């Protein structure tokens, strides 16, 4: 394996890893948003509409 092929392979690995990281990070952010929304929905079901908690 010559030097140029090694450098291009390393560059490919860096680009591939970075894109994979970005996709996983976006998936994680969407998961957190969905989890917070579901948590608020579950809490809102515990109390009847129009009630006030002191």
PDB file as gemmi writes it, atoms N, CA and C in Angstrom:
CRYST1    1.000    1.000    1.000  90.00  90.00  90.00 P 1                      
ATOM      1  N   UNK A   1       0.859  -1.172   0.000  1.00  0.00           N  
ATOM      2  CA  UNK A   1       0.000   0.000   0.000  1.00  0.00           C  
ATOM      3  C   UNK A   1       0.903   1.233   0.000  1.00  0.00           C  
ATOM      4  N   UNK A   2       0.722   2.068  -0.961  1.00  0.00           N  
ATOM      5  CA  UNK A   2       1.590   3.244  -1.027  1.00  0.00           C  
ATOM      6  C   UNK A   2       1.065   4.367  -0.130  1.00  0.00           C  
ATOM      7  N   UNK A   3       1.844   5.396  -0.028  1.00  0.00           N  
ATOM      8  CA  UNK A   3       1.571   6.498   0.898  1.00  0.00           C  
ATOM      9  C   UNK A   3       0.294   7.255   0.518  1.00  0.00           C  
ATOM     10  N   UNK A   4       0.103   7.519  -0.761  1.00  0.00           N  
ATOM     11  CA  UNK A   4      -1.073   8.274  -1.205  1.00  0.00           C  
ATOM     12  C   UNK A   4      -2.364   7.500  -0.922  1.00  0.00           C  
ATOM     13  N   UNK A   5      -2.343   6.207  -1.149  1.00  0.00           N  
ATOM     14  CA  UNK A   5      -3.527   5.396  -0.873  1.00  0.00           C  
ATOM     15  C   UNK A   5      -3.830   5.387   0.628  1.00  0.00           C  
ATOM     16  N   UNK A   6      -2.800   5.333   1.452  1.00  0.00           N  
ATOM     17  CA  UNK A   6      -2.997   5.356   2.905  1.00  0.00           C  
ATOM     18  C   UNK A   6      -3.607   6.668   3.364  1.00  0.00           C  
ATOM     19  N   UNK A   7      -3.112   7.781   2.826  1.00  0.00           N  
ATOM     20  CA  UNK A   7      -3.648   9.089   3.196  1.00  0.00           C  
ATOM     21  C   UNK A   7      -5.103   9.222   2.750  1.00  0.00           C  
ATOM     22  N   UNK A   8      -5.407   8.778   1.538  1.00  0.00           N  
ATOM     23  CA  UNK A   8      -6.793   8.872   1.061  1.00  0.00           C  
ATOM     24  C   UNK A   8      -7.719   7.977   1.875  1.00  0.00           C  
ATOM     25  N   UNK A   9      -7.227   6.819   2.308  1.00  0.00           N  
ATOM     26  CA  UNK A   9      -8.033   5.929   3.140  1.00  0.00           C  
ATOM     27  C   UNK A   9      -8.322   6.568   4.495  1.00  0.00           C  
ATOM     28  N   UNK A  10      -7.333   7.173   5.095  1.00  0.00           N  
ATOM     29  CA  UNK A  10      -7.526   7.855   6.384  1.00  0.00           C  
ATOM     30  C   UNK A  10      -8.515   9.009   6.222  1.00  0.00           C  
ATOM     31  N   UNK A  11      -8.382   9.756   5.139  1.00  0.00           N  
ATOM     32  CA  UNK A  11      -9.312  10.854   4.868  1.00  0.00           C  
ATOM     33  C   UNK A  11     -10.743  10.329   4.712  1.00  0.00           C  
ATOM     34  N   UNK A  12     -10.894   9.210   4.010  1.00  0.00           N  
ATOM     35  CA  UNK A  12     -12.209   8.592   3.845  1.00  0.00           C  
ATOM     36  C   UNK A  12     -12.784   8.173   5.195  1.00  0.00           C  
ATOM     37  N   UNK A  13     -11.968   7.589   6.055  1.00  0.00           N  
ATOM     38  CA  UNK A  13     -12.446   7.167   7.370  1.00  0.00           C  
ATOM     39  C   UNK A  13     -12.899   8.357   8.203  1.00  0.00           C  
ATOM     40  N   UNK A  14     -12.171   9.458   8.122  1.00  0.00           N  
ATOM     41  CA  UNK A  14     -12.542  10.650   8.886  1.00  0.00           C  
ATOM     42  C   UNK A  14     -13.870  11.205   8.391  1.00  0.00           C  
ATOM     43  N   UNK A  15     -14.038  11.308   7.075  1.00  0.00           N  
ATOM     44  CA  UNK A  15     -15.293  11.823   6.509  1.00  0.00           C  
ATOM     45  C   UNK A  15     -16.453  10.894   6.855  1.00  0.00           C  
ATOM     46  N   UNK A  16     -16.254   9.602   6.716  1.00  0.00           N  
ATOM     47  CA  UNK A  16     -17.304   8.633   7.023  1.00  0.00           C  
ATOM     48  C   UNK A  16     -17.685   8.686   8.498  1.00  0.00           C  
ATOM     49  N   UNK A  17     -16.716   8.764   9.375  1.00  0.00           N  
ATOM     50  CA  UNK A  17     -16.979   8.839  10.809  1.00  0.00           C  
ATOM     51  C   UNK A  17     -17.710  10.108  11.191  1.00  0.00           C  
ATOM     52  N   UNK A  18     -17.344  11.222  10.576  1.00  0.00           N  
ATOM     53  CA  UNK A  18     -17.993  12.488  10.888  1.00  0.00           C  
ATOM     54  C   UNK A  18     -19.454  12.484  10.453  1.00  0.00           C  
ATOM     55  N   UNK A  19     -19.742  11.967   9.269  1.00  0.00           N  
ATOM     56  CA  UNK A  19     -21.132  11.909   8.812  1.00  0.00           C  
ATOM     57  C   UNK A  19     -21.952  10.954   9.683  1.00  0.00           C  
ATOM     58  N   UNK A  20     -21.355   9.851  10.083  1.00  0.00           N  
ATOM     59  CA  UNK A  20     -22.034   8.908  10.969  1.00  0.00           C  
ATOM     60  C   UNK A  20     -22.341   9.557  12.310  1.00  0.00           C  
ATOM     61  N   UNK A  21     -21.388  10.325  12.840  1.00  0.00           N  
ATOM     62  CA  UNK A  21     -21.594  11.033  14.104  1.00  0.00           C  
ATOM     63  C   UNK A  21     -22.740  12.030  13.985  1.00  0.00           C  
ATOM     64  N   UNK A  22     -22.790  12.783  12.894  1.00  0.00           N  
ATOM     65  CA  UNK A  22     -23.853  13.773  12.719  1.00  0.00           C  
ATOM     66  C   UNK A  22     -25.228  13.108  12.634  1.00  0.00           C  
ATOM     67  N   UNK A  23     -25.317  11.993  11.915  1.00  0.00           N  
ATOM     68  CA  UNK A  23     -26.606  11.302  11.810  1.00  0.00           C  
ATOM     69  C   UNK A  23     -27.055  10.764  13.165  1.00  0.00           C  
ATOM     70  N   UNK A  24     -26.144  10.193  13.931  1.00  0.00           N  
ATOM     71  CA  UNK A  24     -26.498   9.663  15.240  1.00  0.00           C  
ATOM     72  C   UNK A  24     -26.861  10.785  16.205  1.00  0.00           C  
ATOM     73  N   UNK A  25     -26.200  11.940  16.109  1.00  0.00           N  
ATOM     74  CA  UNK A  25     -26.490  13.059  16.979  1.00  0.00           C  
ATOM     75  C   UNK A  25     -27.888  13.618  16.698  1.00  0.00           C  
ATOM     76  N   UNK A  26     -28.263  13.708  15.411  1.00  0.00           N  
ATOM     77  CA  UNK A  26     -29.611  14.177  15.071  1.00  0.00           C  
ATOM     78  C   UNK A  26     -30.659  13.189  15.569  1.00  0.00           C  
ATOM     79  N   UNK A  27     -30.386  11.908  15.449  1.00  0.00           N  
ATOM     80  CA  UNK A  27     -31.321  10.899  15.949  1.00  0.00           C  
ATOM     81  C   UNK A  27     -31.475  11.016  17.465  1.00  0.00           C  
ATOM     82  N   UNK A  28     -30.377  11.259  18.171  1.00  0.00           N  
ATOM     83  CA  UNK A  28     -30.418  11.419  19.622  1.00  0.00           C  
ATOM     84  C   UNK A  28     -31.228  12.654  20.011  1.00  0.00           C  
ATOM     85  N   UNK A  29     -31.043  13.778  19.297  1.00  0.00           N  
ATOM     86  CA  UNK A  29     -31.804  14.985  19.594  1.00  0.00           C  
ATOM     87  C   UNK A  29     -33.299  14.756  19.385  1.00  0.00           C  
ATOM     88  N   UNK A  30     -33.662  14.075  18.305  1.00  0.00           N  
ATOM     89  CA  UNK A  30     -35.080  13.779  18.063  1.00  0.00           C  
ATOM     90  C   UNK A  30     -35.648  12.872  19.140  1.00  0.00           C  
ATOM     91  N   UNK A  31     -34.851  11.917  19.599  1.00  0.00           N  
ATOM     92  CA  UNK A  31     -35.286  11.012  20.659  1.00  0.00           C  
ATOM     93  C   UNK A  31     -35.549  11.786  21.953  1.00  0.00           C  
ATOM     94  N   UNK A  32     -34.661  12.721  22.291  1.00  0.00           N  
ATOM     95  CA  UNK A  32     -34.832  13.507  23.516  1.00  0.00           C  
ATOM     96  C   UNK A  32     -36.089  14.377  23.423  1.00  0.00           C  
ATOM     97  N   UNK A  33     -36.322  15.002  22.263  1.00  0.00           N  
ATOM     98  CA  UNK A  33     -37.530  15.818  22.094  1.00  0.00           C  
ATOM     99  C   UNK A  33     -38.783  14.970  22.250  1.00  0.00           C  
ATOM    100  N   UNK A  34     -38.796  13.790  21.640  1.00  0.00           N  
ATOM    101  CA  UNK A  34     -39.953  12.909  21.715  1.00  0.00           C  
ATOM    102  C   UNK A  34     -40.179  12.439  23.151  1.00  0.00           C  
ATOM    103  N   UNK A  35     -39.091  12.140  23.858  1.00  0.00           N  
ATOM    104  CA  UNK A  35     -39.196  11.670  25.231  1.00  0.00           C  
ATOM    105  C   UNK A  35     -39.772  12.760  26.144  1.00  0.00           C  
ATOM    106  N   UNK A  36     -39.330  14.017  25.967  1.00  0.00           N  
ATOM    107  CA  UNK A  36     -39.856  15.113  26.775  1.00  0.00           C  
ATOM    108  C   UNK A  36     -41.335  15.332  26.494  1.00  0.00           C  
ATOM    109  N   UNK A  37     -41.718  15.269  25.225  1.00  0.00           N  
ATOM    110  CA  UNK A  37     -43.123  15.451  24.864  1.00  0.00           C  
ATOM    111  C   UNK A  37     -43.991  14.367  25.488  1.00  0.00           C  
ATOM    112  N   UNK A  38     -43.545  13.117  25.409  1.00  0.00           N  
ATOM    113  CA  UNK A  38     -44.329  12.019  25.983  1.00  0.00           C  
ATOM    114  C   UNK A  38     -44.417  12.136  27.495  1.00  0.00           C  
ATOM    115  N   UNK A  39     -43.345  12.628  28.130  1.00  0.00           N  
ATOM    116  CA  UNK A  39     -43.357  12.796  29.570  1.00  0.00           C  
ATOM    117  C   UNK A  39     -44.384  13.860  29.970  1.00  0.00           C  
ATOM    118  N   UNK A  40     -44.442  14.962  29.228  1.00  0.00           N  
ATOM    119  CA  UNK A  40     -45.442  15.997  29.519  1.00  0.00           C  
ATOM    120  C   UNK A  40     -46.855  15.474  29.290  1.00  0.00           C  
ATOM    121  N   UNK A  41     -47.042  14.665  28.262  1.00  0.00           N  
ATOM    122  CA  UNK A  41     -48.361  14.092  28.003  1.00  0.00           C  
ATOM    123  C   UNK A  41     -48.791  13.174  29.146  1.00  0.00           C  
ATOM    124  N   UNK A  42     -47.877  12.359  29.641  1.00  0.00           N  
ATOM    125  CA  UNK A  42     -48.218  11.444  30.737  1.00  0.00           C  
ATOM    126  C   UNK A  42     -48.553  12.214  32.006  1.00  0.00           C  
ATOM    127  N   UNK A  43     -47.805  13.289  32.277  1.00  0.00           N  
ATOM    128  CA  UNK A  43     -48.082  14.095  33.465  1.00  0.00           C  
ATOM    129  C   UNK A  43     -49.427  14.792  33.321  1.00  0.00           C  
ATOM    130  N   UNK A  44     -49.745  15.290  32.134  1.00  0.00           N  
ATOM    131  CA  UNK A  44     -51.010  16.001  31.944  1.00  0.00           C  
ATOM    132  C   UNK A  44     -52.207  15.070  32.091  1.00  0.00           C  
ATOM    133  N   UNK A  45     -52.043  13.785  31.838  1.00  0.00           N  
ATOM    134  CA  UNK A  45     -53.150  12.832  32.006  1.00  0.00           C  
ATOM    135  C   UNK A  45     -53.467  12.564  33.477  1.00  0.00           C  
ATOM    136  N   UNK A  46     -52.507  12.847  34.367  1.00  0.00           N  
ATOM    137  CA  UNK A  46     -52.732  12.572  35.785  1.00  0.00           C  
ATOM    138  C   UNK A  46     -53.727  13.542  36.407  1.00  0.00           C  
ATOM    139  N   UNK A  47     -53.762  14.771  35.891  1.00  0.00           N  
ATOM    140  CA  UNK A  47     -54.597  15.798  36.490  1.00  0.00           C  
ATOM    141  C   UNK A  47     -55.741  16.139  35.545  1.00  0.00           C  
ATOM    142  N   UNK A  48     -56.942  16.279  36.091  1.00  0.00           N  
ATOM    143  CA  UNK A  48     -58.081  16.643  35.229  1.00  0.00           C  
ATOM    144  C   UNK A  48     -57.945  18.066  34.701  1.00  0.00           C  
ATOM    145  N   UNK A  49     -58.565  18.307  33.575  1.00  0.00           N  
ATOM    146  CA  UNK A  49     -58.486  19.609  32.940  1.00  0.00           C  
ATOM    147  C   UNK A  49     -59.217  20.647  33.794  1.00  0.00           C  
ATOM    148  N   UNK A  50     -58.602  21.791  33.992  1.00  0.00           N  
ATOM    149  CA  UNK A  50     -59.209  22.866  34.751  1.00  0.00           C  
ATOM    150  C   UNK A  50     -58.903  22.835  36.238  1.00  0.00           C  
ATOM    151  N   UNK A  51     -58.175  21.818  36.695  1.00  0.00           N  
ATOM    152  CA  UNK A  51     -57.837  21.775  38.121  1.00  0.00           C  
ATOM    153  C   UNK A  51     -56.590  22.625  38.364  1.00  0.00           C  
ATOM    154  N   UNK A  52     -56.447  23.090  39.575  1.00  0.00           N  
ATOM    155  CA  UNK A  52     -55.320  23.927  39.953  1.00  0.00           C  
ATOM    156  C   UNK A  52     -54.619  23.297  41.131  1.00  0.00           C  
ATOM    157  N   UNK A  53     -53.320  23.162  41.049  1.00  0.00           N  
ATOM    158  CA  UNK A  53     -52.549  22.530  42.117  1.00  0.00           C  
ATOM    159  C   UNK A  53     -51.838  23.615  42.891  1.00  0.00           C  
ATOM    160  N   UNK A  54     -52.004  23.609  44.220  1.00  0.00           N  
ATOM    161  CA  UNK A  54     -51.361  24.620  45.062  1.00  0.00           C  
ATOM    162  C   UNK A  54     -49.933  24.288  45.323  1.00  0.00           C  
TER     163      UNK A  54                                                      
END                                                                             
